[in-house]
Amino acid sequence: MAGKCKAAYCTDEYHGYGCSITEGACMFLYPDSKKCAEEYGEGPDAEELYGEENE
């Protein structure tokens, strides 16, 4: 885990963080799963925020 996101990992590519969901670079300079869920509807916190709305 890197930063505040369970899907982020440290790498020597991109800006230092990769994402297991996008299979590329993390969208943020400092990984933040809550912000990712709010802005993109993805990441480990997306189900918490949108899980009940999608049912």
PQR file with spaces between the fields and no chain letter, atoms N, CA, C, O and H, PARSE charges and radii, in Angstrom:
ATOM       1  N    MET     1       0.851   -1.181    0.000 -0.4000 1.5000
ATOM       2  CA   MET     1       0.000    0.000    0.000 -0.0000 2.0000
ATOM       3  C    MET     1       0.894    1.240    0.000  0.5500 1.7000
ATOM       4  O    MET     1       1.887    1.313    0.724 -0.5500 1.4000
ATOM       5  N    ALA     2       0.524    2.183   -0.808 -0.4000 1.5000
ATOM       6  CA   ALA     2       1.274    3.434   -0.888 -0.0000 2.0000
ATOM       7  C    ALA     2       0.336    4.588   -0.559  0.5500 1.7000
ATOM       8  O    ALA     2      -0.759    4.697   -1.109 -0.5500 1.4000
ATOM       9  H    ALA     2      -0.282    2.124   -1.396  0.4000 1.0000
ATOM      10  N    GLY     3       0.775    5.417    0.319 -0.4000 1.5000
ATOM      11  CA   GLY     3      -0.047    6.567    0.671 -0.0000 2.0000
ATOM      12  C    GLY     3      -1.353    6.149    1.315  0.5500 1.7000
ATOM      13  O    GLY     3      -1.377    5.271    2.178 -0.5500 1.4000
ATOM      14  H    GLY     3       1.665    5.328    0.766  0.4000 1.0000
ATOM      15  N    LYS     4      -2.441    6.780    0.893 -0.4000 1.5000
ATOM      16  CA   LYS     4      -3.757    6.520    1.472 -0.0000 2.0000
ATOM      17  C    LYS     4      -4.612    5.627    0.584  0.5500 1.7000
ATOM      18  O    LYS     4      -5.839    5.674    0.673 -0.5500 1.4000
ATOM      19  H    LYS     4      -2.422    7.493    0.192  0.4000 1.0000
ATOM      20  N    CYS     5      -4.000    4.818   -0.267 -0.4000 1.5000
ATOM      21  CA   CYS     5      -4.781    3.995   -1.186 -0.0000 2.0000
ATOM      22  C    CYS     5      -4.318    2.544   -1.161  0.5500 1.7000
ATOM      23  O    CYS     5      -3.123    2.260   -1.250 -0.5500 1.4000
ATOM      24  H    CYS     5      -3.003    4.779   -0.340  0.4000 1.0000
ATOM      25  N    LYS     6      -5.272    1.635   -1.039 -0.4000 1.5000
ATOM      26  CA   LYS     6      -4.971    0.206   -1.018 -0.0000 2.0000
ATOM      27  C    LYS     6      -4.600   -0.316   -2.395  0.5500 1.7000
ATOM      28  O    LYS     6      -3.951   -1.358   -2.495 -0.5500 1.4000
ATOM      29  H    LYS     6      -6.242    1.866   -0.966  0.4000 1.0000
ATOM      30  N    ALA     7      -4.991    0.372   -3.460 -0.4000 1.5000
ATOM      31  CA   ALA     7      -4.714   -0.081   -4.827 -0.0000 2.0000
ATOM      32  C    ALA     7      -3.391    0.457   -5.360  0.5500 1.7000
ATOM      33  O    ALA     7      -2.926    0.017   -6.412 -0.5500 1.4000
ATOM      34  H    ALA     7      -5.518    1.217   -3.379  0.4000 1.0000
ATOM      35  N    ALA     8      -2.782    1.398   -4.654 -0.4000 1.5000
ATOM      36  CA   ALA     8      -1.529    2.004   -5.110 -0.0000 2.0000
ATOM      37  C    ALA     8      -0.336    1.184   -4.636  0.5500 1.7000
ATOM      38  O    ALA     8      -0.375    0.534   -3.591 -0.5500 1.4000
ATOM      39  H    ALA     8      -3.159    1.755   -3.799  0.4000 1.0000
ATOM      40  N    TYR     9       0.714    1.233   -5.429 -0.4000 1.5000
ATOM      41  CA   TYR     9       1.960    0.570   -5.054 -0.0000 2.0000
ATOM      42  C    TYR     9       3.127    1.424   -5.538  0.5500 1.7000
ATOM      43  O    TYR     9       3.005    2.184   -6.499 -0.5500 1.4000
ATOM      44  H    TYR     9       0.746    1.761   -6.278  0.4000 1.0000
ATOM      45  N    CYS    10       4.239    1.287   -4.866 -0.4000 1.5000
ATOM      46  CA   CYS    10       5.435    2.045   -5.229 -0.0000 2.0000
ATOM      47  C    CYS    10       6.093    1.424   -6.455  0.5500 1.7000
ATOM      48  O    CYS    10       6.145    0.202   -6.594 -0.5500 1.4000
ATOM      49  H    CYS    10       4.338    0.670   -4.085  0.4000 1.0000
ATOM      50  N    THR    11       6.588    2.271   -7.333 -0.4000 1.5000
ATOM      51  CA   THR    11       7.255    1.824   -8.547 -0.0000 2.0000
ATOM      52  C    THR    11       8.322    2.836   -8.934  0.5500 1.7000
ATOM      53  O    THR    11       8.305    3.975   -8.467 -0.5500 1.4000
ATOM      54  H    THR    11       6.545    3.263   -7.221  0.4000 1.0000
ATOM      55  N    ASP    12       9.240    2.424   -9.780 -0.4000 1.5000
ATOM      56  CA   ASP    12      10.243    3.374  -10.260 -0.0000 2.0000
ATOM      57  C    ASP    12       9.806    4.020  -11.572  0.5500 1.7000
ATOM      58  O    ASP    12      10.573    4.765  -12.182 -0.5500 1.4000
ATOM      59  H    ASP    12       9.254    1.499  -10.160  0.4000 1.0000
ATOM      60  N    GLU    13       8.592    3.741  -12.005 -0.4000 1.5000
ATOM      61  CA   GLU    13       8.029    4.352  -13.212 -0.0000 2.0000
ATOM      62  C    GLU    13       7.072    5.476  -12.830  0.5500 1.7000
ATOM      63  O    GLU    13       6.792    5.711  -11.654 -0.5500 1.4000
ATOM      64  H    GLU    13       7.969    3.136  -11.509  0.4000 1.0000
ATOM      65  N    TYR    14       6.588    6.153  -13.849 -0.4000 1.5000
ATOM      66  CA   TYR    14       5.590    7.218  -13.681 -0.0000 2.0000
ATOM      67  C    TYR    14       6.111    8.260  -12.702  0.5500 1.7000
ATOM      68  O    TYR    14       7.223    8.762  -12.871 -0.5500 1.4000
ATOM      69  H    TYR    14       6.815    5.961  -14.803  0.4000 1.0000
ATOM      70  N    HIS    15       5.341    8.587  -11.703 -0.4000 1.5000
ATOM      71  CA   HIS    15       5.737    9.572  -10.696 -0.0000 2.0000
ATOM      72  C    HIS    15       5.997    8.894   -9.354  0.5500 1.7000
ATOM      73  O    HIS    15       6.018    9.549   -8.312 -0.5500 1.4000
ATOM      74  H    HIS    15       4.438    8.180  -11.566  0.4000 1.0000
ATOM      75  N    GLY    16       6.193    7.593   -9.388 -0.4000 1.5000
ATOM      76  CA   GLY    16       6.534    6.851   -8.176 -0.0000 2.0000
ATOM      77  C    GLY    16       5.439    5.940   -7.669  0.5500 1.7000
ATOM      78  O    GLY    16       5.683    5.116   -6.787 -0.5500 1.4000
ATOM      79  H    GLY    16       6.176    7.061  -10.235  0.4000 1.0000
ATOM      80  N    TYR    17       4.211    6.069   -8.217 -0.4000 1.5000
ATOM      81  CA   TYR    17       3.098    5.243   -7.773 -0.0000 2.0000
ATOM      82  C    TYR    17       2.360    4.645   -8.960  0.5500 1.7000
ATOM      83  O    TYR    17       2.039    5.344   -9.921 -0.5500 1.4000
ATOM      84  H    TYR    17       4.012    6.738   -8.934  0.4000 1.0000
ATOM      85  N    GLY    18       2.096    3.364   -8.885 -0.4000 1.5000
ATOM      86  CA   GLY    18       1.271    2.691   -9.873 -0.0000 2.0000
ATOM      87  C    GLY    18      -0.072    2.362   -9.255  0.5500 1.7000
ATOM      88  O    GLY    18      -0.253    2.494   -8.045 -0.5500 1.4000
ATOM      89  H    GLY    18       2.357    2.796   -8.104  0.4000 1.0000
ATOM      90  N    CYS    19      -1.008    1.935  -10.077 -0.4000 1.5000
ATOM      91  CA   CYS    19      -2.353    1.612   -9.607 -0.0000 2.0000
ATOM      92  C    CYS    19      -2.741    0.233  -10.118  0.5500 1.7000
ATOM      93  O    CYS    19      -2.650   -0.036  -11.316 -0.5500 1.4000
ATOM      94  H    CYS    19      -0.860    1.828  -11.060  0.4000 1.0000
ATOM      95  N    SER    20      -3.172   -0.636   -9.221 -0.4000 1.5000
ATOM      96  CA   SER    20      -3.572   -1.978   -9.630 -0.0000 2.0000
ATOM      97  C    SER    20      -4.929   -1.983  -10.336  0.5500 1.7000
ATOM      98  O    SER    20      -5.275   -2.980  -10.970 -0.5500 1.4000
ATOM      99  H    SER    20      -3.247   -0.417   -8.248  0.4000 1.0000
ATOM     100  N    ILE    21      -5.692   -0.921  -10.248 -0.4000 1.5000
ATOM     101  CA   ILE    21      -6.994   -0.842  -10.917 -0.0000 2.0000
ATOM     102  C    ILE    21      -6.836   -0.356  -12.352  0.5500 1.7000
ATOM     103  O    ILE    21      -7.400   -0.951  -13.270 -0.5500 1.4000
ATOM     104  H    ILE    21      -5.411   -0.111   -9.733  0.4000 1.0000
ATOM     105  N    THR    22      -6.079    0.715  -12.555 -0.4000 1.5000
ATOM     106  CA   THR    22      -5.882    1.240  -13.905 -0.0000 2.0000
ATOM     107  C    THR    22      -4.762    0.511  -14.638  0.5500 1.7000
ATOM     108  O    THR    22      -4.615    0.644  -15.853 -0.5500 1.4000
ATOM     109  H    THR    22      -5.621    1.198  -11.809  0.4000 1.0000
ATOM     110  N    GLU    23      -3.973   -0.260  -13.889 -0.4000 1.5000
ATOM     111  CA   GLU    23      -2.817   -0.974  -14.431 -0.0000 2.0000
ATOM     112  C    GLU    23      -1.832   -0.009  -15.091  0.5500 1.7000
ATOM     113  O    GLU    23      -1.183   -0.345  -16.082 -0.5500 1.4000
ATOM     114  H    GLU    23      -4.092   -0.368  -12.902  0.4000 1.0000
ATOM     115  N    GLY    24      -1.734    1.176  -14.532 -0.4000 1.5000
ATOM     116  CA   GLY    24      -0.817    2.201  -15.019 -0.0000 2.0000
ATOM     117  C    GLY    24      -0.446    3.100  -13.866  0.5500 1.7000
ATOM     118  O    GLY    24      -0.336    2.653  -12.724 -0.5500 1.4000
ATOM     119  H    GLY    24      -2.261    1.448  -13.727  0.4000 1.0000
ATOM     120  N    ALA    25      -0.255    4.353  -14.163 -0.4000 1.5000
ATOM     121  CA   ALA    25       0.111    5.325  -13.131 -0.0000 2.0000
ATOM     122  C    ALA    25      -1.098    5.684  -12.279  0.5500 1.7000
ATOM     123  O    ALA    25      -2.236    5.674  -12.750 -0.5500 1.4000
ATOM     124  H    ALA    25      -0.344    4.716  -15.090  0.4000 1.0000
ATOM     125  N    CYS    26      -0.832    5.998  -11.024 -0.4000 1.5000
ATOM     126  CA   CYS    26      -1.884    6.529  -10.153 -0.0000 2.0000
ATOM     127  C    CYS    26      -2.275    7.900  -10.703  0.5500 1.7000
ATOM     128  O    CYS    26      -1.419    8.642  -11.184 -0.5500 1.4000
ATOM     129  H    CYS    26       0.092    6.006  -10.641  0.4000 1.0000
ATOM     130  N    MET    27      -3.539    8.234  -10.636 -0.4000 1.5000
ATOM     131  CA   MET    27      -4.027    9.499  -11.174 -0.0000 2.0000
ATOM     132  C    MET    27      -3.627   10.700  -10.305  0.5500 1.7000
ATOM     133  O    MET    27      -3.743   11.850  -10.730 -0.5500 1.4000
ATOM     134  H    MET    27      -4.235    7.632  -10.245  0.4000 1.0000
ATOM     135  N    PHE    28      -3.161   10.422   -9.103 -0.4000 1.5000
ATOM     136  CA   PHE    28      -2.810   11.484   -8.171 -0.0000 2.0000
ATOM     137  C    PHE    28      -1.323   11.449   -7.850  0.5500 1.7000
ATOM     138  O    PHE    28      -0.705   10.384   -7.882 -0.5500 1.4000
ATOM     139  H    PHE    28      -3.066    9.488   -8.758  0.4000 1.0000
ATOM     140  N    LEU    29      -0.752   12.590   -7.546 -0.4000 1.5000
ATOM     141  CA   LEU    29       0.647   12.654   -7.180 -0.0000 2.0000
ATOM     142  C    LEU    29       0.881   11.884   -5.877  0.5500 1.7000
ATOM     143  O    LEU    29       1.894   11.201   -5.728 -0.5500 1.4000
ATOM     144  H    LEU    29      -1.254   13.455   -7.520  0.4000 1.0000
ATOM     145  N    TYR    30      -0.057   11.998   -4.941 -0.4000 1.5000
ATOM     146  CA   TYR    30      -0.029   11.237   -3.703 -0.0000 2.0000
ATOM     147  C    TYR    30      -1.320   10.430   -3.647  0.5500 1.7000
ATOM     148  O    TYR    30      -2.399   11.013   -3.540 -0.5500 1.4000
ATOM     149  H    TYR    30      -0.880   12.553   -5.062  0.4000 1.0000
ATOM     150  N    PRO    31      -1.237    9.112   -3.718 -0.5600 1.5000
ATOM     151  CA   PRO    31      -2.425    8.265   -3.768  0.2800 2.0000
ATOM     152  C    PRO    31      -3.409    8.539   -2.634  0.5500 1.7000
ATOM     153  O    PRO    31      -3.016    8.677   -1.476 -0.5500 1.4000
ATOM     154  N    ASP    32      -4.692    8.616   -2.984 -0.4000 1.5000
ATOM     155  CA   ASP    32      -5.759    8.874   -2.025 -0.0000 2.0000
ATOM     156  C    ASP    32      -7.014    8.168   -2.533  0.5500 1.7000
ATOM     157  O    ASP    32      -7.662    8.655   -3.460 -0.5500 1.4000
ATOM     158  H    ASP    32      -5.011    8.504   -3.925  0.4000 1.0000
ATOM     159  N    SER    33      -7.364    7.032   -1.941 -0.4000 1.5000
ATOM     160  CA   SER    33      -8.471    6.225   -2.449 -0.0000 2.0000
ATOM     161  C    SER    33      -9.822    6.915   -2.311  0.5500 1.7000
ATOM     162  O    SER    33     -10.699    6.710   -3.151 -0.5500 1.4000
ATOM     163  H    SER    33      -6.838    6.636   -1.188  0.4000 1.0000
ATOM     164  N    LYS    34     -10.014    7.727   -1.275 -0.4000 1.5000
ATOM     165  CA   LYS    34     -11.305    8.431   -1.122 -0.0000 2.0000
ATOM     166  C    LYS    34     -11.486    9.472   -2.219  0.5500 1.7000
ATOM     167  O    LYS    34     -12.572    9.611   -2.780 -0.5500 1.4000
ATOM     168  H    LYS    34      -9.303    7.893   -0.593  0.4000 1.0000
ATOM     169  N    LYS    35     -10.428   10.192   -2.517 -0.4000 1.5000
ATOM     170  CA   LYS    35     -10.507   11.206   -3.574 -0.0000 2.0000
ATOM     171  C    LYS    35     -10.718   10.537   -4.932  0.5500 1.7000
ATOM     172  O    LYS    35     -11.459   11.048   -5.772 -0.5500 1.4000
ATOM     173  H    LYS    35      -9.546   10.079   -2.061  0.4000 1.0000
ATOM     174  N    CYS    36     -10.070    9.398   -5.143 -0.4000 1.5000
ATOM     175  CA   CYS    36     -10.227    8.656   -6.395 -0.0000 2.0000
ATOM     176  C    CYS    36     -11.684    8.192   -6.542  0.5500 1.7000
ATOM     177  O    CYS    36     -12.258    8.280   -7.627 -0.5500 1.4000
ATOM     178  H    CYS    36      -9.468    8.982   -4.461  0.4000 1.0000
ATOM     179  N    ALA    37     -12.271    7.706   -5.465 -0.4000 1.5000
ATOM     180  CA   ALA    37     -13.663    7.270   -5.505 -0.0000 2.0000
ATOM     181  C    ALA    37     -14.601    8.440   -5.785  0.5500 1.7000
ATOM     182  O    ALA    37     -15.565    8.298   -6.537 -0.5500 1.4000
ATOM     183  H    ALA    37     -11.805    7.635   -4.583  0.4000 1.0000
ATOM     184  N    GLU    38     -14.325    9.588   -5.187 -0.4000 1.5000
ATOM     185  CA   GLU    38     -15.161   10.771   -5.393 -0.0000 2.0000
ATOM     186  C    GLU    38     -15.067   11.281   -6.831  0.5500 1.7000
ATOM     187  O    GLU    38     -16.088   11.595   -7.442 -0.5500 1.4000
ATOM     188  H    GLU    38     -13.541    9.704   -4.576  0.4000 1.0000
ATOM     189  N    GLU    39     -13.852   11.366   -7.375 -0.4000 1.5000
ATOM     190  CA   GLU    39     -13.651   11.953   -8.694 -0.0000 2.0000
ATOM     191  C    GLU    39     -13.864   10.987   -9.854  0.5500 1.7000
ATOM     192  O    GLU    39     -14.369   11.386  -10.904 -0.5500 1.4000
ATOM     193  H    GLU    39     -13.022   11.111   -6.879  0.4000 1.0000
ATOM     194  N    TYR    40     -13.483    9.712   -9.677 -0.4000 1.5000
ATOM     195  CA   TYR    40     -13.530    8.759  -10.789 -0.0000 2.0000
ATOM     196  C    TYR    40     -14.492    7.593  -10.571  0.5500 1.7000
ATOM     197  O    TYR    40     -14.766    6.841  -11.506 -0.5500 1.4000
ATOM     198  H    TYR    40     -13.073    9.388   -8.824  0.4000 1.0000
ATOM     199  N    GLY    41     -15.010    7.432   -9.347 -0.4000 1.5000
ATOM     200  CA   GLY    41     -15.908    6.318   -9.068 -0.0000 2.0000
ATOM     201  C    GLY    41     -15.199    4.974   -9.081  0.5500 1.7000
ATOM     202  O    GLY    41     -15.835    3.943   -9.297 -0.5500 1.4000
ATOM     203  H    GLY    41     -14.788    8.044   -8.587  0.4000 1.0000
ATOM     204  N    GLU    42     -13.895    4.970   -8.852 -0.4000 1.5000
ATOM     205  CA   GLU    42     -13.113    3.744   -8.851 -0.0000 2.0000
ATOM     206  C    GLU    42     -12.267    3.666   -7.594  0.5500 1.7000
ATOM     207  O    GLU    42     -12.188    4.624   -6.824 -0.5500 1.4000
ATOM     208  H    GLU    42     -13.378    5.808   -8.676  0.4000 1.0000
ATOM     209  N    GLY    43     -11.644    2.535   -7.395 -0.4000 1.5000
ATOM     210  CA   GLY    43     -10.751    2.357   -6.263 -0.0000 2.0000
ATOM     211  C    GLY    43     -11.414    1.612   -5.125  0.5500 1.7000
ATOM     212  O    GLY    43     -12.608    1.317   -5.180 -0.5500 1.4000
ATOM     213  H    GLY    43     -11.708    1.757   -8.020  0.4000 1.0000
ATOM     214  N    PRO    44     -10.647    1.310   -4.100 -0.5600 1.5000
ATOM     215  CA   PRO    44     -11.159    0.511   -2.993  0.2800 2.0000
ATOM     216  C    PRO    44     -12.260    1.194   -2.189  0.5500 1.7000
ATOM     217  O    PRO    44     -13.034    0.505   -1.524 -0.5500 1.4000
ATOM     218  N    ASP    45     -12.357    2.498   -2.223 -0.4000 1.5000
ATOM     219  CA   ASP    45     -13.395    3.199   -1.464 -0.0000 2.0000
ATOM     220  C    ASP    45     -14.647    3.495   -2.285  0.5500 1.7000
ATOM     221  O    ASP    45     -15.617    4.018   -1.737 -0.5500 1.4000
ATOM     222  H    ASP    45     -11.728    3.057   -2.763  0.4000 1.0000
ATOM     223  N    ALA    46     -14.657    3.187   -3.553 -0.4000 1.5000
ATOM     224  CA   ALA    46     -15.812    3.480   -4.400 -0.0000 2.0000
ATOM     225  C    ALA    46     -17.046    2.702   -3.958  0.5500 1.7000
ATOM     226  O    ALA    46     -18.155    3.236   -3.981 -0.5500 1.4000
ATOM     227  H    ALA    46     -13.869    2.763   -3.998  0.4000 1.0000
ATOM     228  N    GLU    47     -16.865    1.464   -3.561 -0.4000 1.5000
ATOM     229  CA   GLU    47     -18.011    0.662   -3.129 -0.0000 2.0000
ATOM     230  C    GLU    47     -18.651    1.246   -1.875  0.5500 1.7000
ATOM     231  O    GLU    47     -19.874    1.229   -1.738 -0.5500 1.4000
ATOM     232  H    GLU    47     -15.964    1.030   -3.542  0.4000 1.0000
ATOM     233  N    GLU    48     -17.834    1.761   -0.963 -0.4000 1.5000
ATOM     234  CA   GLU    48     -18.361    2.399    0.248 -0.0000 2.0000
ATOM     235  C    GLU    48     -19.192    3.624   -0.094  0.5500 1.7000
ATOM     236  O    GLU    48     -20.262    3.833    0.478 -0.5500 1.4000
ATOM     237  H    GLU    48     -16.840    1.775   -1.075  0.4000 1.0000
ATOM     238  N    LEU    49     -18.699    4.445   -1.037 -0.4000 1.5000
ATOM     239  CA   LEU    49     -19.397    5.687   -1.397 -0.0000 2.0000
ATOM     240  C    LEU    49     -20.614    5.451   -2.268  0.5500 1.7000
ATOM     241  O    LEU    49     -21.646    6.099   -2.089 -0.5500 1.4000
ATOM     242  H    LEU    49     -17.830    4.276   -1.502  0.4000 1.0000
ATOM     243  N    TYR    50     -20.495    4.501   -3.236 -0.4000 1.5000
ATOM     244  CA   TYR    50     -21.539    4.344   -4.238 -0.0000 2.0000
ATOM     245  C    TYR    50     -22.241    3.001   -4.195  0.5500 1.7000
ATOM     246  O    TYR    50     -23.168    2.775   -4.973 -0.5500 1.4000
ATOM     247  H    TYR    50     -19.657    3.975   -3.382  0.4000 1.0000
ATOM     248  N    GLY    51     -21.834    2.113   -3.319 -0.4000 1.5000
ATOM     249  CA   GLY    51     -22.387    0.763   -3.261 -0.0000 2.0000
ATOM     250  C    GLY    51     -23.902    0.739   -3.088  0.5500 1.7000
ATOM     251  O    GLY    51     -24.592   -0.008   -3.783 -0.5500 1.4000
ATOM     252  H    GLY    51     -21.081    2.297   -2.687  0.4000 1.0000
ATOM     253  N    GLU    52     -24.421    1.540   -2.179 -0.4000 1.5000
ATOM     254  CA   GLU    52     -25.860    1.555   -1.920 -0.0000 2.0000
ATOM     255  C    GLU    52     -26.634    2.240   -3.026  0.5500 1.7000
ATOM     256  O    GLU    52     -27.772    1.860   -3.302 -0.5500 1.4000
ATOM     257  H    GLU    52     -23.861    2.146   -1.614  0.4000 1.0000
ATOM     258  N    GLU    53     -26.044    3.249   -3.673 -0.4000 1.5000
ATOM     259  CA   GLU    53     -26.726    3.977   -4.740 -0.0000 2.0000
ATOM     260  C    GLU    53     -26.911    3.120   -5.985  0.5500 1.7000
ATOM     261  O    GLU    53     -27.915    3.254   -6.685 -0.5500 1.4000
ATOM     262  H    GLU    53     -25.120    3.558   -3.449  0.4000 1.0000
ATOM     263  N    ASN    54     -25.937    2.228   -6.272 -0.4000 1.5000
ATOM     264  CA   ASN    54     -25.982    1.419   -7.480 -0.0000 2.0000
ATOM     265  C    ASN    54     -26.922    0.233   -7.371  0.5500 1.7000
ATOM     266  O    ASN    54     -27.232   -0.397   -8.382 -0.5500 1.4000
ATOM     267  H    ASN    54     -25.122    2.120   -5.703  0.4000 1.0000
ATOM     268  N    GLU    55     -27.382   -0.085   -6.176 -0.4000 1.5000
ATOM     269  CA   GLU    55     -28.254   -1.259   -6.011 -0.0000 2.0000
ATOM     270  C    GLU    55     -29.693   -0.932   -6.315  0.5500 1.7000
ATOM     271  O    GLU    55     -30.557   -1.804   -6.226 -0.5500 1.4000
ATOM     272  H    GLU    55     -27.130    0.427   -5.354  0.4000 1.0000
